[in-house]
Amino acid sequence: MPDRTLDLRLIRYALASAEHGSFRRAAAALNIEQSTVSRGVRSLEHRVGVELFERDHSGIRPTPAGDRFLEDATQGFDHLLRAMRRAEASRRGEHGELTVGVSVPFILLGDLFESFRETHGGVSVEIVETTTSASWALVPQRTVDIAFVAKTHGNGLPRSLHLRDERMAAVLPKSHPLAGASRVTFEELRLERFILGASGLGPDIEDHLARRMAKLGIKPRVQLHRVSQCNLINMVALGFGVTVAVGASPRAARNGVVVVPLAGRNVISLAAVWMESNPNPALKGLLDIVRALGQPGAAI
């Protein structure tokens, strides 16, 4: 019974021999001894149980069975080489999958992911939007590989890196009395109804709002809605209340609203959070970019 255990080198010898029409020229192309090629092809023929080549003084040519075998072998060999290249690319982080948790508006990460896509275009990126606290929980569970959140816990696990601070702004209807102001304070907004997202930065902004209003002896009126930031802005235009945006362009006007910067130090800190023990090669590629954008010495 033929031995079905194949050495890939033998297939390579046979393919080269068929391409060059002789064992001698195949050996020269492979930079090995002719005897190694001819013995290798003989061994391959023994293992598959058929003669692959006709041999005479003018050279070699595939038999009908050899033609079919080499045609199939070529396809399989190409698939194998492709699989090996993909595996190596995956090891380098050029291919694979990356799951990213975000509680911050994804637009704030645009430059980071633009750079990542330029160098790791073969990586499939999945975005999971949730709250900051939920993102922190998902990282050690490996549900997400990395999360971009509004603040750090400072407990050492997961690891985190402060990226930058983003200013906060009030989003008001164009008809609002303060719509023309260059700056607005929380004291001026103390009677407003704030509408915030239940996911994303909504809970973080609500906490910030409560702390600032408490200094004024005021408990803010807050409603959380399970909608996107875009829909919150549309709701502001329709008179549902006012909202707070992060990283918005001052004085930007759209959909019947204006964006007015908040006076004072009203910022949200952006941070990246990940587990050092996560072996995903694609994560390393993203972290190289994250660290380049982060503030020196800000790692926790």
C-alpha positions in Angstrom: 0.0 0.0 0.0 1.5 3.4 -0.9 2.7 5.7 1.9 0.3 8.7 2.0 2.6 10.7 4.3 4.0 13.4 2.0 7.0 15.7 2.5 6.1 19.1 1.0 9.6 19.3 -0.4 8.9 16.4 -2.6 5.9 18.2 -4.1 8.0 21.2 -4.6 10.6 19.0 -6.5 7.9 17.6 -8.7 6.3 21.0 -9.5 9.7 22.4 -10.4 10.6 19.4 -12.6 7.3 19.8 -14.5 7.9 23.5 -15.0 11.5 23.1 -16.2 11.1 19.8 -18.2 14.1 18.2 -16.5 15.5 17.2 -13.1 18.8 19.0 -13.9 17.2 22.4 -14.7 14.8 21.9 -11.7 17.7 21.3 -9.4 19.5 24.4 -10.7 16.4 26.5 -10.1 16.1 25.1 -6.6 19.9 25.4 -6.0 20.2 21.7 -4.9 21.7 18.6 -6.3 20.1 16.9 -9.3 20.2 13.6 -7.5 18.2 15.1 -4.6 15.4 16.1 -7.1 15.3 12.8 -9.0 15.3 10.7 -5.8 12.7 13.0 -4.3 10.4 12.6 -7.3 10.8 8.8 -7.2 9.9 8.9 -3.5 6.8 10.9 -4.3 5.8 8.5 -7.0 6.2 5.6 -4.6 4.1 7.4 -2.0 1.2 8.3 -4.3 1.3 5.0 -6.1 1.6 6.2 -9.7 4.3 7.3 -12.1 4.1 11.1 -12.4 6.7 11.5 -15.2 7.8 9.7 -18.4 11.5 9.7 -18.6 13.7 9.4 -21.8 16.9 10.8 -23.2 15.2 14.0 -24.2 14.0 14.8 -20.7 10.9 14.3 -18.7 7.2 15.0 -19.2 4.2 14.4 -16.9 2.1 11.3 -17.4 -1.7 11.7 -17.7 -2.0 10.7 -14.0 0.9 13.1 -13.3 -0.8 16.0 -15.0 -3.9 15.5 -12.9 -1.9 15.1 -9.7 0.3 18.2 -10.4 -2.7 20.3 -11.3 -4.3 19.5 -7.9 -1.0 19.7 -6.1 -0.4 23.2 -7.5 -3.7 24.5 -6.2 -3.2 22.9 -2.8 0.4 24.2 -2.6 -0.7 27.7 -3.5 -3.4 27.5 -0.8 -0.9 26.3 1.7 1.6 29.0 0.9 -1.2 31.6 1.2 -2.2 30.2 4.5 1.4 30.3 5.8 1.7 33.9 4.6 -1.5 34.8 6.3 -0.5 33.1 9.5 2.8 35.0 9.5 1.0 38.3 8.8 -1.4 37.5 11.6 1.6 36.9 13.9 2.8 40.4 13.0 -0.6 41.9 13.5 -1.2 42.7 9.9 -4.3 40.4 9.7 -6.7 39.1 12.3 -9.5 40.6 14.4 -9.6 43.4 16.9 -12.6 44.2 19.2 -12.6 47.7 20.5 -14.8 49.0 23.3 -15.7 52.7 23.3 -17.5 55.0 25.6 -16.2 58.1 23.9 -17.5 59.4 20.6 -15.7 57.4 17.9 -15.0 60.6 15.9 -12.5 61.5 18.6 -10.5 58.4 17.7 -10.5 59.2 14.0 -6.8 60.0 13.6 -5.7 57.0 15.6 -7.8 54.5 13.6 -6.9 56.1 10.3 -3.2 55.5 11.1 -4.0 51.9 12.2 -5.9 51.2 9.0 -3.1 52.4 6.9 -0.6 49.9 8.4 -3.0 47.1 9.4 -5.6 47.2 6.6 -6.1 43.4 6.9 -7.3 43.5 10.5 -11.1 43.3 10.9 -12.1 45.9 13.6 -15.3 45.5 15.6 -16.6 48.4 17.7 -18.6 47.8 20.8 -20.2 51.0 22.3 -21.0 50.9 26.0 -20.4 52.9 29.1 -17.0 53.6 30.7 -17.6 51.3 33.6 -18.8 48.5 31.4 -15.8 48.9 29.1 -13.5 48.5 32.1 -15.2 45.2 32.9 -15.1 43.9 29.3 -11.3 44.3 29.0 -10.2 41.8 31.6 -12.9 39.4 30.3 -11.3 39.6 26.9 -14.7 40.5 25.4 -12.9 43.5 24.0 -9.1 43.8 23.3 -8.9 47.4 24.2 -11.3 50.1 25.3 -11.3 53.9 24.9 -12.9 55.4 27.9 -13.5 58.7 29.7 -11.4 58.1 32.8 -9.1 55.6 34.5 -9.6 53.8 37.8 -5.9 53.8 38.7 -6.0 50.3 40.2 -3.3 48.9 37.9 -5.4 46.2 36.2 -6.2 46.7 33.3 -3.3 48.9 32.2 -4.3 52.4 31.0 -2.8 55.4 29.2 -4.1 58.9 29.3 -4.4 60.3 25.8 -5.7 63.8 26.1 -8.4 66.0 27.6 -11.4 67.0 25.5 -13.5 70.1 26.3 -17.2 69.9 27.0 -19.8 72.2 25.3 -23.4 72.8 25.8 -25.7 72.0 22.8 -28.6 74.5 22.8 -31.5 75.2 20.5 -30.9 78.1 18.2 -33.8 79.9 19.8 -32.2 79.6 23.3 -31.4 83.0 25.0 -27.8 81.9 25.5 -27.3 80.7 21.9 -25.3 83.8 21.0 -23.0 83.5 24.0 -19.2 82.9 23.6 -19.2 80.8 26.8 -21.8 79.4 29.1 -21.7 78.3 32.7 -23.6 75.5 34.6 -25.0 78.2 36.8 -26.6 79.8 33.7 -28.0 76.4 32.8 -29.2 75.4 36.3 -32.9 75.4 35.3 -32.5 73.5 32.1 -33.4 69.9 31.5 -30.3 67.9 30.5 -30.9 65.0 28.1 -28.0 62.6 27.9 -27.3 59.2 26.4 -27.7 56.1 28.6 -24.7 54.6 27.0 -21.4 56.1 25.8 -20.3 59.2 27.8 -23.8 59.9 29.2 -23.2 58.5 32.7 -19.8 60.2 32.9 -21.3 63.6 31.9 -24.1 63.1 34.4 -21.6 62.5 37.2 -19.6 65.6 36.1 -22.8 67.6 35.9 -23.9 66.5 39.4 -20.6 67.4 41.0 -20.5 70.9 39.4 -24.1 71.6 40.2 -23.6 70.4 43.8 -21.1 73.2 44.3 -23.9 75.6 43.4 -26.3 73.9 45.8 -28.3 72.6 42.8 -29.5 69.2 41.8 -29.6 69.1 38.0 -32.6 67.7 36.1 -31.3 64.9 33.9 -33.0 62.4 31.6 -31.1 59.5 30.1 -32.2 58.3 26.7 -31.1 55.1 24.9 -30.2 57.0 21.7 -27.1 58.1 19.8 -25.5 61.5 20.2 -26.9 62.4 16.8 -30.4 61.8 18.0 -29.8 63.7 21.2 -28.9 66.7 19.1 -32.1 66.3 17.0 -34.0 66.1 20.3 -32.4 69.4 21.4 -33.6 71.0 18.2 -37.1 69.8 18.9 -37.2 71.3 22.4 -36.6 68.2 24.6 -33.9 70.0 26.6 -30.2 70.7 26.2 -27.3 68.3 26.1 -23.5 68.3 26.6 -21.1 67.3 23.8 -17.5 66.4 24.1 -14.9 67.5 21.5 -17.5 69.4 19.4 -16.5 72.4 17.4 -17.4 75.6 19.2 -20.2 77.7 17.5 -20.9 74.8 15.2 -24.6 75.0 14.0 -26.5 72.2 12.6 -30.0 70.7 12.8 -31.4 73.8 14.6 -28.8 73.8 17.4 -25.7 75.7 18.4 -22.7 74.4 20.3 -21.4 76.8 23.0 -18.2 76.0 25.0 -18.7 75.5 28.8 -16.7 78.1 30.8 -14.1 76.8 33.3 -12.3 73.5 33.4 -15.0 71.3 32.1 -13.2 68.5 30.3 -13.4 64.7 29.8 -10.2 62.8 30.0 -9.7 60.2 27.2 -7.8 57.0 28.1 -7.0 53.7 26.5 -7.4 50.6 28.6 -6.0 47.1 27.9 -4.6 43.9 29.4 -0.8 43.4 29.0 -1.4 39.7 29.0 -3.6 39.9 25.9 -1.7 38.0 23.2 -3.6 39.4 20.2 -0.9 40.6 17.7 -3.3 43.2 16.2 -3.6 44.8 19.7 0.2 45.4 19.8 0.0 47.2 16.4 -2.7 49.5 17.7 -0.9 50.1 21.0 2.2 51.2 19.2 0.0 54.0 17.7 -1.8 54.7 21.0 1.5 55.1 22.9 2.8 57.5 20.2 -0.3 59.6 20.7 -0.4 59.4 24.5 1.2 61.8 26.9 4.7 60.7 28.1 4.7 59.3 31.6 0.9 59.0 31.7 0.8 55.2 31.8 -0.7 53.8 35.0 
